[in-house]
Amino acid sequence: MTATKIMATIAVAASAALVLTGCVPQQSTTIAGSELTVAVTQPYTSGNPVTSYGASETNASIAYATGTGFTYFNDDSELVRDESFGHYEKVSDDPLAVTYTVSDGVRWSDGTAVDAVDLLLEWAATSGALNTPDADPANTINPETGAPLDRADARVLFDAGAPANSGIELVTELPQISDDRMSLTLVFDEPFADWETAFFGADSAAKPAHVVGIMSFASDDALTAKERVFSAITGGDESDLAEIARTWNTVFNFQGMPANESLVVSNGPYVVSRFVANQYVTLRANENYSGDRQPTFQEITIRFMSDPLAQAQALLVGAVQIVLPTMRTDVRDALETMDATVIDGTTDSFEHLDLQFAESKNGTFDDPLVREAFLKTVPRRELASAALADIQPRATLRDSFLFAPNDPGYRSVRSDNGSSEFAEVNIEGAKELLAEAGVSKPAVCVLFAAEDPMRVTEFELIKESAASAGFVVSDCSTEDWRAALGTPGVYDAALFSWQVARPGVGIAPGVFSTDGYANLNYFSDSRVDSLLSDANSVTTDADTQAKLLADADAALWQNRYGVPLFQHPATAAFDQDRVSTVSLSSLSRGIWWNVWEWKP
């Protein structure tokens, strides 16, 4: 079906969706007077965490607690639909098209209705489809203050770098809005298997169109301002779009509680009620929130404490009830001496060592026998133990390229993918392979972050172990290691981490396919290409997709692609006498994933 025909059927799909998605207001579960204090490392600086200035863990966590959308992930990495916010439906496979319908009664915290114009602004801001080509939006913003550098800049530059590769960038055609302005349909330029998480979901920090309009055009009327936003996007008014983009990029960056409190309007369980820069931000239960994520605590105060030991001490004396410290040995020792619950888990980032299949510094790994020999020398267990000794003493290996330890199916995948061949160091086996290859003293230069003590430790262990088999390992580290990744002739292996924000196909085609946008090591295998292509099909069901990804994972091990090392750890601690129903998700929201369910 063509995109034109898809658009012709939207009205029918939207009307059908409306029948299914009435929002039944939920009875408030908020306990009057209940309070909670959480300690975090980074300060709050922006209500828009998807911009280059606002991208931080604290900003994203607060946006999550104050926002809502069509989906979120639970602590088992399962996608949960929030039907109280709205409904979405795939209305075509070819091209991929999805209709999103906001439920009746969903409102922003100032009482204004949420509708498809808000969805349209989110598409315009995060897709980059309307941006002026060949310009970097981040260069238009003062990196110290978050203010615009040039208020007269006529270019349209939405600075939404954070959600790149989420799938929304594949929607370049103007979405269609239903006549009642409650539904919006996106038509994707190409298939995208993770379409359910591409738009207005778990990591959305959507801004209200009426507030953006008011701030862009100095309007006193919310409806008029919202209509101007709608007209600018649908009519392609570049002058108005430039102003809207500049507002969206910068006006939600804060140095303190804004005098204009419309800037903290939200649509989720909580709303920002107080903010003192570099000290704390307080969230209060949103009285206009009627969805399923009804909050229990009336107020949650987030205090900014960069010293992890100070967080532990604050927990000890009762000044805070939840801490999320950067772990060290002294911090763990302090937490374990007090009557508190400590949760050890993982994040969505994992450490790995990749080998260059072509365009390397020495050409060492062009031979698969040499690749296998080198990987047999990598002391994976020792690396995990040494790198994480001060953070999480019970760290374990990650044995899959495509499945995280908490993903469904991980245990069965790792038992069949061939990772067991590299569970332990095998120096004699490496020597035999080098002899079979007819190679003596192969040179391997490893790229890593020069200023990172953990990576320095990892490199030294790899170098020492590989030398026992005859490899000559050298240091290709640099402070600007990101810029060096993928550069021809610079290194032979790279030691760094990938962040995988959601389960599913995710970034796999981009990293492991021959023509992948993030294929940094020139890997190419037709079977892997085929498996990932099939897995990325919008017609592939979940069970088949999992099997295809498992087969691709095994093929990466068979190709001696490199080795995954370990999942980066996360730790939280809380006073179980003051707060309950706290758990840790391995995805980006961590302990905040169910903030509305926390109970006194």
Residue pairs with C-beta under 8 A, 6 or more apart in sequence:
1 92
1 94
1 95
2 95
3 95
3 97
3 173
3 187
6 91
6 92
6 95
6 97
6 185
6 187
7 176
7 185
7 187
9 91
9 92
10 91
10 99
10 176
10 178
10 183
10 185
11 178
11 179
13 89
13 91
13 99
13 183
13 185
14 99
14 101
14 178
14 180
14 182
14 183
14 185
15 178
16 89
17 87
17 89
17 99
17 101
17 183
18 101
18 180
18 182
18 183
20 87
21 83
21 86
21 87
21 101
21 102
21 103
21 104
22 103
22 104
22 105
23 84
23 85
23 103
23 104
23 105
23 106
23 290
23 291
24 84
25 105
25 290
26 84
26 290
26 291
26 292
26 294
27 294
28 285
28 294
29 294
29 295
29 296
30 285
30 294
30 295
30 296
30 297
30 298
31 296
31 297
31 298
31 600
32 298
33 298
34 296
34 297
34 298
34 299
34 600
35 297
35 298
35 299
35 300
35 301
36 297
36 299
36 300
36 301
36 321
36 322
36 578
36 579
36 598
36 600
37 300
37 301
37 302
37 303
37 319
37 320
37 321
37 322
38 300
38 301
38 302
38 303
38 320
38 321
38 322
38 323
38 324
39 302
39 303
39 304
39 305
39 311
39 314
39 315
39 320
39 322
39 323
39 324
39 325
40 57
40 58
40 61
40 302
40 303
40 304
40 305
40 324
41 57
41 58
41 304
41 305
41 306
41 308
41 311
41 324
41 325
41 326
42 56
42 57
42 58
42 59
42 304
42 306
43 58
43 277
43 278
43 304
44 58
44 59
44 62
44 254
44 275
44 281
44 302
44 304
45 53
45 54
45 56
45 58
45 59
45 146
45 253
45 254
46 53
46 54
46 56
46 59
46 146
46 252
46 253
46 254
47 54
47 59
47 62
47 63
47 66
47 205
47 207
47 252
47 253
47 254
47 263
47 264
47 272
48 54
48 59
48 63
48 205
48 207
48 248
48 249
48 252
48 253
49 55
49 56
49 59
49 60
49 63
49 162
49 205
50 125
50 126
50 160
50 161
50 162
50 163
50 203
50 205
51 141
51 146
51 159
51 160
51 161
51 162
51 249
51 253
52 137
52 138
52 141
52 143
52 159
52 161
52 162
53 138
53 141
53 143
53 146
53 159
53 249
53 250
53 253
54 146
54 162
54 252
54 253
55 161
55 162
58 302
58 304
60 203
60 205
60 588
60 589
61 302
61 589
61 590
61 592
62 272
62 281
62 283
62 302
63 205
64 202
64 203
64 205
64 268
64 589
64 592
64 595
65 268
65 269
65 270
65 283
65 300
65 592
65 595
65 596
66 264
66 266
66 268
66 269
66 270
66 271
66 272
66 283
66 286
67 204
67 205
67 206
67 266
67 267
67 268
68 82
68 85
68 267
68 268
68 269
68 289
68 291
68 293
69 82
69 85
69 200
69 201
69 202
69 204
69 206
70 81
70 82
70 85
70 86
70 87
70 88
70 100
70 199
70 200
70 201
71 79
71 80
71 81
71 82
71 196
71 197
71 201
71 202
72 79
72 80
72 82
72 201
72 202
72 589
72 593
73 79
73 80
73 202
73 502
73 585
73 587
73 589
73 593
74 80
74 585
74 593
74 594
75 583
75 584
75 585
75 586
75 593
75 594
76 406
76 408
77 404
77 406
77 407
77 408
77 502
77 503
77 585
77 586
77 587
78 408
79 196
79 197
79 502
79 503
81 88
82 291
82 292
82 293
83 103
83 292
84 103
84 106
84 290
84 291
84 292
84 293
85 102
85 103
85 106
85 291
86 100
86 101
86 102
86 103
86 106
87 100
87 101
87 103
88 98
88 99
88 100
88 101
88 196
89 98
89 99
90 96
90 97
90 98
90 195
90 538
91 97
91 98
91 99
91 185
92 187
93 538
93 539
95 187
95 188
95 189
95 190
96 187
96 188
96 190
96 191
96 192
96 195
96 538
97 185
97 186
97 187
97 188
98 185
98 186
98 188
98 195
98 198
98 199
99 183
99 184
99 185
100 116
100 119
100 183
100 184
100 185
100 186
100 199
100 200
101 178
101 182
101 183
102 114
102 115
102 116
102 118
102 119
102 182
102 183
104 182
105 290
106 113
106 114
106 267
106 290
106 291
107 113
107 114
107 267
107 288
107 289
107 290
108 114
108 208
108 210
108 211
108 265
108 266
108 267
108 288
109 265
109 266
109 267
109 271
109 286
109 287
109 288
109 289
110 208
110 262
110 265
110 288
111 288
112 208
112 210
112 222
112 265
114 208
114 267
115 181
115 182
116 177
116 178
116 181
116 182
116 183
116 184
117 177
117 181
117 209
117 226
117 229
117 230
118 206
118 208
118 209
119 175
119 184
119 199
119 200
119 206
120 175
120 177
120 184
120 209
120 230
120 233
120 234
121 206
121 207
121 209
121 212
121 229
121 233
121 244
121 248
122 199
122 200
122 204
122 206
122 207
123 129
123 168
123 171
123 175
123 184
123 186
123 199
124 130
124 158
124 233
124 241
124 244
125 158
125 160
125 207
125 245
125 248
126 158
126 160
126 163
126 166
126 168
126 169
126 199
127 160
127 168
127 169
127 171
127 172
128 158
128 160
128 169
129 169
129 171
129 172
129 173
129 174
130 156
130 158
130 233
130 236
130 241
130 245
131 137
131 156
131 157
131 158
131 245
132 155
132 156
132 157
135 155
135 157
137 157
137 158
137 159
137 160
137 161
137 245
137 249
138 159
138 161
139 149
140 148
140 149
140 150
140 153
140 155
140 157
140 159
140 246
140 249
141 147
141 148
141 149
141 159
141 249
141 250
142 148
142 149
145 253
145 255
146 250
146 253
147 250
147 253
148 246
148 249
148 250
151 246
153 242
153 246
154 238
154 239
154 242
155 242
156 238
156 241
156 242
156 245
157 242
157 245
157 246
157 249
158 245
158 248
158 249
159 245
159 249
163 203
165 507
165 510
165 517
166 197
166 198
166 203
166 501
167 188
167 192
167 194
167 195
167 197
167 198
167 199
168 186
168 198
168 199
170 188
170 189
170 190
170 192
170 198
171 186
171 187
171 188
171 189
171 198
171 199
172 189
173 187
173 189
174 233
174 234
175 184
175 185
175 186
175 187
176 184
176 185
177 183
177 184
177 234
178 184
186 198
186 199
188 195
188 198
191 536
191 537
191 538
192 198
192 536
192 538
193 504
193 505
193 535
193 536
193 537
193 538
193 540
193 545
194 502
194 504
194 505
194 506
195 538
197 502
197 504
200 206
202 502
202 587
202 588
202 589
203 501
203 588
206 267
207 248
207 252
208 265
208 267
209 226
209 229
209 230
210 222
210 223
210 225
210 226
210 229
211 222
211 225
211 262
211 263
211 265
212 225
212 229
212 244
212 247
212 248
212 251
213 219
213 222
213 224
213 225
213 226
213 227
213 228
213 229
213 244
214 220
214 222
214 225
214 262
215 247
215 251
215 260
215 262
215 263
216 225
216 228
216 229
216 240
216 243
216 244
216 246
216 247
217 225
217 228
217 240
217 243
219 225
219 228
228 240
229 244
231 237
231 240
232 240
232 241
232 244
233 241
233 244
251 263
252 263
254 263
254 275
254 277
255 277
256 275
256 276
256 277
257 264
257 272
257 274
257 275
257 276
258 264
264 271
264 272
264 273
265 271
266 272
266 286
267 286
267 289
268 286
268 289
268 291
268 293
269 285
269 286
269 289
269 291
269 293
269 294
269 295
269 595
269 596
270 283
270 284
270 285
270 286
270 295
270 300
270 595
270 596
271 283
271 284
271 285
271 286
272 281
272 282
272 283
273 282
273 283
273 284
273 299
274 280
274 281
274 282
275 281
275 282
278 304
279 303
279 304
280 301
280 302
280 303
280 304
281 301
281 302
282 299
282 300
282 301
282 302
283 299
283 300
283 301
283 302
284 298
284 299
285 295
285 297
285 298
285 299
286 295
289 295
293 596
294 596
295 595
295 596
296 596
296 597
296 598
296 599
296 600
297 598
297 599
297 600
300 595
300 598
303 314
303 319
303 320
305 311
305 314
308 325
308 326
308 327
308 328
308 331
309 325
309 328
309 330
309 331
309 334
311 320
311 323
311 324
311 325
311 331
312 323
312 325
312 331
312 334
312 335
312 338
312 573
313 334
314 320
314 323
315 321
315 322
315 323
315 335
315 338
315 340
315 573
315 574
315 575
316 334
316 338
316 340
318 575
318 578
321 574
321 575
321 578
321 579
322 572
322 573
322 574
322 575
322 579
322 582
322 591
323 335
323 572
323 573
323 574
324 570
324 571
324 572
324 590
324 591
325 331
325 571
325 573
327 390
327 391
327 392
327 569
327 571
328 390
328 391
329 389
329 390
332 342
332 393
332 571
335 342
335 573
336 342
339 577
340 573
340 574
340 575
340 576
341 573
341 574
341 575
341 576
341 582
342 571
342 572
342 573
343 571
343 572
343 573
343 574
343 582
343 583
343 584
343 591
344 392
344 394
344 569
344 570
344 571
345 569
345 570
345 571
345 572
345 584
345 585
345 586
345 590
346 404
346 405
346 406
346 567
346 568
346 569
346 570
346 586
347 567
347 568
347 569
347 570
347 586
347 588
347 590
348 404
348 499
348 500
348 501
348 502
348 586
348 587
348 588
349 497
349 498
349 499
349 500
349 567
349 568
350 398
350 404
350 497
350 498
350 500
350 564
350 565
350 566
350 567
350 568
351 383
351 387
351 398
351 458
351 495
351 496
351 497
351 564
351 565
351 566
351 567
351 568
352 398
352 401
352 495
352 496
352 497
352 498
352 562
352 563
352 564
352 565
353 378
353 462
353 493
353 494
353 495
353 562
353 563
353 565
354 493
354 494
354 496
354 520
354 521
354 561
354 562
355 365
355 371
355 374
355 375
355 492
355 493
355 521
355 560
355 561
355 562
356 365
356 491
356 492
356 493
356 494
356 521
356 522
357 365
357 366
357 521
357 522
357 523
357 524
358 366
358 522
359 488
359 489
359 522
360 366
360 489
360 491
360 492
361 443
361 445
361 476
361 489
361 490
361 491
361 492
362 442
362 443
362 444
362 445
362 492
364 370
364 374
364 442
364 443
364 444
364 492
365 371
365 374
365 444
365 492
365 493
367 437
367 439
368 559
368 560
369 433
369 434
369 436
369 437
369 439
370 433
370 434
370 437
370 439
370 442
371 560
372 433
372 560
373 429
373 430
373 431
373 433
373 434
373 437
373 469
373 471
374 430
374 442
374 444
374 466
374 469
374 471
374 493
375 422
375 560
375 562
375 563
376 421
376 422
376 425
376 426
376 427
376 429
376 430
376 433
376 469
377 425
377 426
377 427
377 430
377 462
377 465
377 466
377 468
377 469
377 471
378 422
378 425
378 462
378 465
378 466
378 563
379 425
379 461
379 462
379 465
380 397
380 422
380 423
380 563
380 565
380 566
381 397
381 423
381 424
382 461
382 465
383 458
383 461
383 462
383 565
383 566
384 395
384 396
384 397
384 565
384 566
385 395
386 457
386 458
386 461
387 395
387 454
387 457
387 458
387 565
387 566
388 395
388 566
388 569
391 569
391 571
392 569
392 571
395 566
395 569
396 405
396 566
397 423
397 564
397 565
397 566
398 404
398 405
398 564
398 565
398 566
398 567
399 414
399 417
399 419
399 420
399 423
399 564
400 410
400 413
400 414
400 417
400 419
400 553
400 564
401 512
401 553
401 556
401 557
401 561
401 564
402 413
402 508
402 549
402 550
402 552
402 553
402 556
403 409
403 410
403 413
403 414
403 549
403 550
403 553
404 410
404 500
404 503
404 567
404 586
405 567
405 586
406 586
407 503
408 503
408 546
409 546
409 550
412 550
413 550
413 553
416 550
416 554
417 550
417 553
417 554
417 557
418 554
418 557
418 558
419 557
421 557
422 557
422 563
425 465
427 465
427 468
427 469
430 469
430 470
431 469
431 470
434 440
434 442
434 469
434 470
440 470
441 470
441 471
441 472
442 470
442 471
442 472
443 471
443 472
443 473
443 474
443 492
444 466
444 471
444 472
444 473
444 474
444 492
444 493
445 473
445 474
445 475
445 476
445 491
445 492
445 493
446 459
446 462
446 463
446 473
446 474
446 475
446 476
446 477
446 491
446 492
446 493
446 494
446 495
447 476
447 477
447 478
447 481
447 484
447 485
447 490
447 491
447 493
447 494
447 495
447 496
448 455
448 456
448 458
448 459
448 476
448 477
448 481
448 494
448 495
448 496
449 455
449 477
449 478
449 479
449 481
449 496
450 456
450 477
450 478
450 479
450 481
451 479
455 477
455 495
455 496
456 477
458 495
458 565
459 475
459 477
459 495
462 473
462 495
463 473
466 473
467 473
476 484
476 490
476 491
476 492
478 484
481 494
481 496
484 490
484 491
485 494
485 496
485 520
486 519
486 520
486 521
493 562
494 520
494 521
497 568
498 507
498 511
499 588
500 506
500 507
501 587
501 588
502 587
504 545
505 532
505 535
505 536
505 545
505 549
507 518
508 532
508 535
508 549
508 552
509 516
509 532
509 533
509 535
509 536
510 516
510 517
510 518
510 519
511 518
511 519
511 520
512 519
512 523
512 528
512 532
512 552
512 556
512 561
513 519
513 528
513 529
513 532
513 533
514 523
514 524
514 525
514 526
514 529
521 561
521 562
523 559
523 561
525 555
525 559
527 555
528 552
528 555
528 556
528 559
531 548
531 549
531 551
531 552
531 555
532 548
532 549
532 552
534 540
534 548
535 545
535 548
535 549
535 552
540 548
567 586
570 584
570 586
570 590
572 582
572 584
572 590
572 591
574 582
578 600
579 598
579 599
579 600
580 598
580 599
580 600
581 594
581 597
581 598
581 599
582 591
582 598
583 591
583 593
583 594
584 590
584 591
585 591
585 593
587 593
